[in-house]
């Protein structure tokens, strides 16, 4: 396997902090792993800067992460029966 870039490793590390096992994998993905990976990607692609376009991209990615976390708090996330 090829080595990952530092940016890809950061995203993978953020995603990997949330174990995907148990009865609520979808909630784990939506509440933890996926938002964490999106935030890490935002940090890598559009680091905090004075560039307005980068800040807009960063803000949008982080807003998606927050929306996923909020959605995971509802009963709308499918769970296995």
N, CA, C and O atoms as CSV, one atom per row, in Angstrom:
chain,resi,resn,atom,element,x,y,z
A,1,UNK,N,N,0.838,-1.179,0.000
A,1,UNK,CA,C,0.000,0.000,0.000
A,1,UNK,C,C,0.880,1.239,0.000
A,1,UNK,O,O,1.883,1.301,0.711
A,2,UNK,N,N,0.504,2.203,-0.786
A,2,UNK,CA,C,1.274,3.444,-0.878
A,2,UNK,C,C,1.114,4.253,0.405
A,2,UNK,O,O,0.105,4.147,1.102
A,3,UNK,N,N,2.113,5.051,0.697
A,3,UNK,CA,C,2.033,5.940,1.856
A,3,UNK,C,C,0.997,7.022,1.600
A,3,UNK,O,O,0.830,7.491,0.474
A,4,UNK,N,N,0.309,7.405,2.654
A,4,UNK,CA,C,-0.671,8.473,2.547
A,4,UNK,C,C,-0.011,9.821,2.770
A,4,UNK,O,O,1.000,9.929,3.463
A,5,UNK,N,N,-0.597,10.843,2.174
A,5,UNK,CA,C,-0.127,12.201,2.426
A,5,UNK,C,C,-0.492,12.564,3.865
A,5,UNK,O,O,-1.320,11.901,4.490
A,6,UNK,N,N,0.121,13.603,4.375
A,6,UNK,CA,C,-0.191,14.059,5.729
A,6,UNK,C,C,-1.661,14.464,5.827
A,6,UNK,O,O,-2.298,14.225,6.854
A,7,UNK,N,N,-2.206,15.072,4.775
A,7,UNK,CA,C,-3.608,15.488,4.771
A,7,UNK,C,C,-4.525,14.277,4.851
A,7,UNK,O,O,-5.471,14.272,5.639
A,8,UNK,N,N,-4.261,13.252,4.050
A,8,UNK,CA,C,-5.084,12.043,4.063
A,8,UNK,C,C,-4.970,11.319,5.399
A,8,UNK,O,O,-5.963,10.791,5.900
A,9,UNK,N,N,-3.793,11.288,5.971
A,9,UNK,CA,C,-3.608,10.652,7.277
A,9,UNK,C,C,-4.406,11.378,8.353
A,9,UNK,O,O,-4.986,10.736,9.229
A,10,UNK,N,N,-4.443,12.703,8.301
A,10,UNK,CA,C,-5.197,13.479,9.289
A,10,UNK,C,C,-6.684,13.154,9.224
A,10,UNK,O,O,-7.334,13.008,10.259
A,11,UNK,N,N,-7.219,13.040,8.022
A,11,UNK,CA,C,-8.634,12.708,7.854
A,11,UNK,C,C,-8.909,11.285,8.341
A,11,UNK,O,O,-9.880,11.047,9.059
A,12,UNK,N,N,-8.057,10.346,7.950
A,12,UNK,CA,C,-8.219,8.955,8.369
A,12,UNK,C,C,-8.101,8.816,9.884
A,12,UNK,O,O,-8.866,8.069,10.494
A,13,UNK,N,N,-7.160,9.521,10.494
A,13,UNK,CA,C,-7.000,9.480,11.947
A,13,UNK,C,C,-8.252,10.003,12.650
A,13,UNK,O,O,-8.705,9.418,13.634
A,14,UNK,N,N,-8.806,11.095,12.148
A,14,UNK,CA,C,-10.015,11.666,12.753
A,14,UNK,C,C,-11.176,10.683,12.645
A,14,UNK,O,O,-11.921,10.488,13.605
A,15,UNK,N,N,-11.325,10.070,11.482
A,15,UNK,CA,C,-12.396,9.101,11.257
A,15,UNK,C,C,-12.217,7.881,12.157
A,15,UNK,O,O,-13.193,7.357,12.695
A,16,UNK,N,N,-10.985,7.431,12.318
A,16,UNK,CA,C,-10.690,6.215,13.064
A,16,UNK,C,C,-10.840,6.326,14.564
A,16,UNK,O,O,-10.769,5.313,15.259
A,17,UNK,N,N,-11.044,7.527,15.090
A,17,UNK,CA,C,-11.213,7.696,16.539
A,17,UNK,C,C,-12.565,7.194,17.032
A,17,UNK,O,O,-12.804,7.121,18.237
A,18,UNK,N,N,-13.445,6.849,16.100
A,18,UNK,CA,C,-14.782,6.399,16.455
A,18,UNK,C,C,-14.971,4.962,15.991
A,18,UNK,O,O,-15.152,4.727,14.796
A,19,UNK,N,N,-14.935,3.988,16.906
A,19,UNK,CA,C,-15.082,2.586,16.509
A,19,UNK,C,C,-16.459,2.329,15.901
A,19,UNK,O,O,-17.476,2.799,16.411
A,20,UNK,N,N,-16.473,1.583,14.815
A,20,UNK,CA,C,-17.714,1.304,14.103
A,20,UNK,C,C,-18.166,-0.122,14.399
A,20,UNK,O,O,-18.017,-1.016,13.565
A,21,UNK,N,N,-18.707,-0.323,15.567
A,21,UNK,CA,C,-19.234,-1.633,15.936
A,21,UNK,C,C,-20.447,-1.425,16.831
A,21,UNK,O,O,-20.735,-0.308,17.262
A,22,UNK,N,N,-21.127,-2.479,17.094
A,22,UNK,CA,C,-22.305,-2.382,17.946
A,22,UNK,C,C,-23.577,-2.251,17.135
A,22,UNK,O,O,-23.595,-2.481,15.926
A,23,UNK,N,N,-24.632,-1.879,17.824
A,23,UNK,CA,C,-25.959,-1.820,17.221
A,23,UNK,C,C,-26.257,-0.509,16.509
A,23,UNK,O,O,-27.246,-0.419,15.782
A,24,UNK,N,N,-25.437,0.491,16.698
A,24,UNK,CA,C,-25.753,1.819,16.175
A,24,UNK,C,C,-24.637,2.384,15.293
A,24,UNK,O,O,-24.170,3.502,15.512
A,25,UNK,N,N,-24.223,1.617,14.313
A,25,UNK,CA,C,-23.142,2.053,13.426
A,25,UNK,C,C,-23.523,3.332,12.695
A,25,UNK,O,O,-22.697,4.236,12.567
A,26,UNK,N,N,-24.756,3.426,12.214
A,26,UNK,CA,C,-25.182,4.627,11.483
A,26,UNK,C,C,-25.082,5.860,12.363
A,26,UNK,O,O,-24.615,6.908,11.915
A,27,UNK,N,N,-25.521,5.745,13.628
A,27,UNK,CA,C,-25.430,6.886,14.537
A,27,UNK,C,C,-23.975,7.224,14.843
A,27,UNK,O,O,-23.624,8.400,14.940
A,28,UNK,N,N,-23.127,6.213,14.995
A,28,UNK,CA,C,-21.705,6.458,15.241
A,28,UNK,C,C,-21.092,7.204,14.069
A,28,UNK,O,O,-20.319,8.143,14.257
A,29,UNK,N,N,-21.437,6.784,12.862
A,29,UNK,CA,C,-20.934,7.478,11.674
A,29,UNK,C,C,-21.400,8.921,11.642
A,29,UNK,O,O,-20.597,9.831,11.436
A,30,UNK,N,N,-22.688,9.135,11.843
A,30,UNK,CA,C,-23.268,10.469,11.718
A,30,UNK,C,C,-22.872,11.373,12.877
A,30,UNK,O,O,-22.679,12.574,12.685
A,31,UNK,N,N,-22.748,10.814,14.072
A,31,UNK,CA,C,-22.485,11.640,15.240
A,31,UNK,C,C,-20.996,11.874,15.482
A,31,UNK,O,O,-20.615,12.908,16.029
A,32,UNK,N,N,-20.159,10.932,15.083
A,32,UNK,CA,C,-18.754,11.056,15.428
A,32,UNK,C,C,-17.792,11.001,14.267
A,32,UNK,O,O,-17.126,11.988,13.953
A,33,UNK,N,N,-17.719,9.852,13.631
A,33,UNK,CA,C,-16.668,9.604,12.646
A,33,UNK,C,C,-16.757,10.503,11.420
A,33,UNK,O,O,-15.755,11.095,11.018
A,34,UNK,N,N,-17.918,10.612,10.832
A,34,UNK,CA,C,-18.059,11.407,9.618
A,34,UNK,C,C,-17.849,12.900,9.871
A,34,UNK,O,O,-17.101,13.533,9.127
A,35,UNK,N,N,-18.482,13.490,10.894
A,35,UNK,CA,C,-18.208,14.897,11.173
A,35,UNK,C,C,-16.737,15.162,11.504
A,35,UNK,O,O,-16.181,16.178,11.088
A,36,UNK,N,N,-16.112,14.257,12.247
A,36,UNK,CA,C,-14.690,14.436,12.574
A,36,UNK,C,C,-13.834,14.417,11.313
A,36,UNK,O,O,-12.907,15.214,11.172
A,37,UNK,N,N,-14.149,13.504,10.401
A,37,UNK,CA,C,-13.403,13.433,9.146
A,37,UNK,C,C,-13.621,14.693,8.307
A,37,UNK,O,O,-12.683,15.200,7.693
A,38,UNK,N,N,-14.855,15.198,8.281
A,38,UNK,CA,C,-15.131,16.434,7.529
A,38,UNK,C,C,-14.359,17.617,8.116
A,38,UNK,O,O,-13.802,18.427,7.376
A,39,UNK,N,N,-14.330,17.713,9.439
A,39,UNK,CA,C,-13.575,18.810,10.065
A,39,UNK,C,C,-12.079,18.693,9.775
A,39,UNK,O,O,-11.407,19.693,9.522
A,40,UNK,N,N,-11.567,17.471,9.814
A,40,UNK,CA,C,-10.148,17.274,9.502
A,40,UNK,C,C,-9.866,17.636,8.043
A,40,UNK,O,O,-8.840,18.244,7.738
A,41,UNK,N,N,-10.777,17.262,7.147
A,41,UNK,CA,C,-10.609,17.625,5.734
A,41,UNK,C,C,-10.642,19.138,5.575
A,41,UNK,O,O,-9.850,19.698,4.817
A,42,UNK,N,N,-11.540,19.800,6.275
A,42,UNK,CA,C,-11.615,21.262,6.214
A,42,UNK,C,C,-10.305,21.885,6.677
A,42,UNK,O,O,-9.816,22.840,6.075
A,43,UNK,N,N,-9.742,21.341,7.749
A,43,UNK,CA,C,-8.466,21.856,8.263
A,43,UNK,C,C,-7.340,21.677,7.258
A,43,UNK,O,O,-6.444,22.516,7.166
A,44,UNK,N,N,-7.383,20.580,6.502
A,44,UNK,CA,C,-6.325,20.301,5.533
A,44,UNK,C,C,-6.498,21.093,4.239
A,44,UNK,O,O,-5.520,21.594,3.683
A,45,UNK,N,N,-7.729,21.206,3.759
A,45,UNK,CA,C,-7.998,21.843,2.473
A,45,UNK,C,C,-8.062,23.358,2.593
A,45,UNK,O,O,-7.572,24.082,1.726
A,46,UNK,N,N,-8.664,23.823,3.661
A,46,UNK,CA,C,-8.849,25.258,3.842
A,46,UNK,C,C,-8.488,25.641,5.273
A,46,UNK,O,O,-9.367,25.912,6.091
A,47,UNK,N,N,-7.197,25.660,5.567
A,47,UNK,CA,C,-6.789,26.003,6.931
A,47,UNK,C,C,-7.211,27.427,7.272
A,47,UNK,O,O,-7.398,28.265,6.390
A,48,UNK,N,N,-7.354,27.679,8.561
A,48,UNK,CA,C,-7.727,29.007,9.024
A,48,UNK,C,C,-6.777,30.038,8.421
A,48,UNK,O,O,-5.560,29.949,8.586
A,49,UNK,N,N,-7.346,31.011,7.723
A,49,UNK,CA,C,-6.504,32.006,7.056
A,49,UNK,C,C,-7.272,33.298,6.880
A,49,UNK,O,O,-8.419,33.424,7.308
A,50,UNK,N,N,-6.632,34.236,6.256
A,50,UNK,CA,C,-7.291,35.509,5.950
A,50,UNK,C,C,-7.921,35.482,4.567
A,50,UNK,O,O,-8.530,36.463,4.139
A,51,UNK,N,N,-7.777,34.363,3.866
A,51,UNK,CA,C,-8.357,34.221,2.537
A,51,UNK,C,C,-9.854,33.962,2.682
A,51,UNK,O,O,-10.268,32.950,3.247
A,52,UNK,N,N,-10.655,34.884,2.166
A,52,UNK,CA,C,-12.111,34.794,2.334
A,52,UNK,C,C,-12.693,33.527,1.703
A,52,UNK,O,O,-13.586,32.909,2.283
A,53,UNK,N,N,-12.209,33.137,0.544
A,53,UNK,CA,C,-12.732,31.937,-0.124
A,53,UNK,C,C,-12.407,30.675,0.688
A,53,UNK,O,O,-13.261,29.803,0.847
A,54,UNK,N,N,-11.179,30.581,1.197
A,54,UNK,CA,C,-10.815,29.425,2.025
A,54,UNK,C,C,-11.679,29.368,3.283
A,54,UNK,O,O,-12.140,28.298,3.679
A,55,UNK,N,N,-11.892,30.513,3.900
A,55,UNK,CA,C,-12.719,30.542,5.106
A,55,UNK,C,C,-14.153,30.129,4.799
A,55,UNK,O,O,-14.791,29.472,5.622
A,56,UNK,N,N,-14.676,30.505,3.624
A,56,UNK,CA,C,-16.020,30.120,3.227
A,56,UNK,C,C,-16.112,28.601,3.048
A,56,UNK,O,O,-17.071,27.978,3.502
A,57,UNK,N,N,-15.119,28.013,2.391
A,57,UNK,CA,C,-15.079,26.559,2.202
A,57,UNK,C,C,-15.006,25.857,3.554
A,57,UNK,O,O,-15.736,24.899,3.810
A,58,UNK,N,N,-14.129,26.339,4.404
A,58,UNK,CA,C,-13.961,25.762,5.740
A,58,UNK,C,C,-15.281,25.828,6.508
A,58,UNK,O,O,-15.701,24.844,7.117
A,59,UNK,N,N,-15.928,26.987,6.476
A,59,UNK,CA,C,-17.188,27.174,7.190
A,59,UNK,C,C,-18.263,26.211,6.663
A,59,UNK,O,O,-19.002,25.622,7.451
A,60,UNK,N,N,-18.353,26.051,5.355
A,60,UNK,CA,C,-19.365,25.169,4.766
A,60,UNK,C,C,-19.136,23.707,5.151
A,60,UNK,O,O,-20.089,22.999,5.475
A,61,UNK,N,N,-17.893,23.255,5.121
A,61,UNK,CA,C,-17.596,21.873,5.524
A,61,UNK,C,C,-17.923,21.646,6.994
A,61,UNK,O,O,-18.477,20.611,7.362
A,62,UNK,N,N,-17.579,22.612,7.824
A,62,UNK,CA,C,-17.868,22.485,9.250
A,62,UNK,C,C,-19.375,22.562,9.524
A,62,UNK,O,O,-19.863,21.933,10.463
A,63,UNK,N,N,-20.107,23.319,8.721
A,63,UNK,CA,C,-21.566,23.384,8.867
A,63,UNK,C,C,-22.197,22.034,8.525
A,63,UNK,O,O,-23.145,21.606,9.184
A,64,UNK,N,N,-21.679,21.369,7.505
A,64,UNK,CA,C,-22.176,20.031,7.156
A,64,UNK,C,C,-21.921,19.074,8.322
A,64,UNK,O,O,-22.793,18.281,8.677
A,65,UNK,N,N,-20.740,19.147,8.910
A,65,UNK,CA,C,-20.410,18.288,10.053
A,65,UNK,C,C,-21.380,18.534,11.210
A,65,UNK,O,O,-21.860,17.585,11.830
A,66,UNK,N,N,-21.666,19.786,11.499
A,66,UNK,CA,C,-22.593,20.117,12.585
A,66,UNK,C,C,-24.003,19.624,12.273
A,66,UNK,O,O,-24.708,19.141,13.159
A,67,UNK,N,N,-24.408,19.746,11.019
A,67,UNK,CA,C,-25.735,19.270,10.621
A,67,UNK,C,C,-25.852,17.758,10.791
A,67,UNK,O,O,-26.880,17.263,11.254
A,68,UNK,N,N,-24.806,17.022,10.418
A,68,UNK,CA,C,-24.813,15.566,10.586
A,68,UNK,C,C,-24.898,15.187,12.061
A,68,UNK,O,O,-25.619,14.260,12.431
A,69,UNK,N,N,-24.158,15.909,12.900
A,69,UNK,CA,C,-24.208,15.631,14.338
A,69,UNK,C,C,-25.602,15.897,14.898
A,69,UNK,O,O,-26.108,15.111,15.700
A,70,UNK,N,N,-26.221,16.990,14.485
A,70,UNK,CA,C,-27.570,17.317,14.953
A,70,UNK,C,C,-28.576,16.270,14.483
A,70,UNK,O,O,-29.458,15.864,15.240
A,71,UNK,N,N,-28.440,15.840,13.240
A,71,UNK,CA,C,-29.338,14.831,12.694
A,71,UNK,C,C,-29.197,13.518,13.453
A,71,UNK,O,O,-30.186,12.819,13.675
A,72,UNK,N,N,-27.987,13.183,13.846
A,72,UNK,CA,C,-27.744,11.938,14.582
A,72,UNK,C,C,-28.426,11.953,15.946
A,72,UNK,O,O,-28.681,10.894,16.519
A,73,UNK,N,N,-28.723,13.135,16.470
A,73,UNK,CA,C,-29.396,13.246,17.767
A,73,UNK,C,C,-30.898,12.979,17.658
A,73,UNK,O,O,-31.568,12.780,18.671
A,74,UNK,N,N,-31.420,12.975,16.447
A,74,UNK,CA,C,-32.843,12.719,16.239
A,74,UNK,C,C,-33.087,11.224,16.093
A,74,UNK,O,O,-32.148,10.428,16.119
A,75,UNK,N,N,-34.322,10.855,15.942
A,75,UNK,CA,C,-34.676,9.448,15.736
A,75,UNK,C,C,-34.747,9.099,14.263
A,75,UNK,O,O,-35.248,8.031,13.911
A,76,UNK,N,N,-34.257,9.975,13.390
A,76,UNK,CA,C,-34.354,9.756,11.948
A,76,UNK,C,C,-33.281,8.817,11.393
A,76,UNK,O,O,-33.428,8.291,10.290
A,77,UNK,N,N,-32.201,8.606,12.156
A,77,UNK,CA,C,-31.117,7.759,11.679
A,77,UNK,C,C,-31.546,6.303,11.779
A,77,UNK,O,O,-31.989,5.846,12.833
A,78,UNK,N,N,-31.411,5.590,10.686
A,78,UNK,CA,C,-31.817,4.185,10.649
A,78,UNK,C,C,-30.925,3.351,11.550
A,78,UNK,O,O,-29.704,3.505,11.556
A,79,UNK,N,N,-31.549,2.472,12.305
A,79,UNK,CA,C,-30.807,1.531,13.139
A,79,UNK,C,C,-31.262,0.128,12.769
A,79,UNK,O,O,-32.410,-0.067,12.370
A,80,UNK,N,N,-30.371,-0.852,12.898
A,80,UNK,CA,C,-30.747,-2.232,12.532
A,80,UNK,C,C,-31.863,-2.751,13.433
A,80,UNK,O,O,-31.977,-2.354,14.593
A,81,UNK,N,N,-32.674,-3.632,12.888
A,81,UNK,CA,C,-33.759,-4.218,13.684
A,81,UNK,C,C,-33.417,-5.623,14.113
A,81,UNK,O,O,-34.213,-6.273,14.791
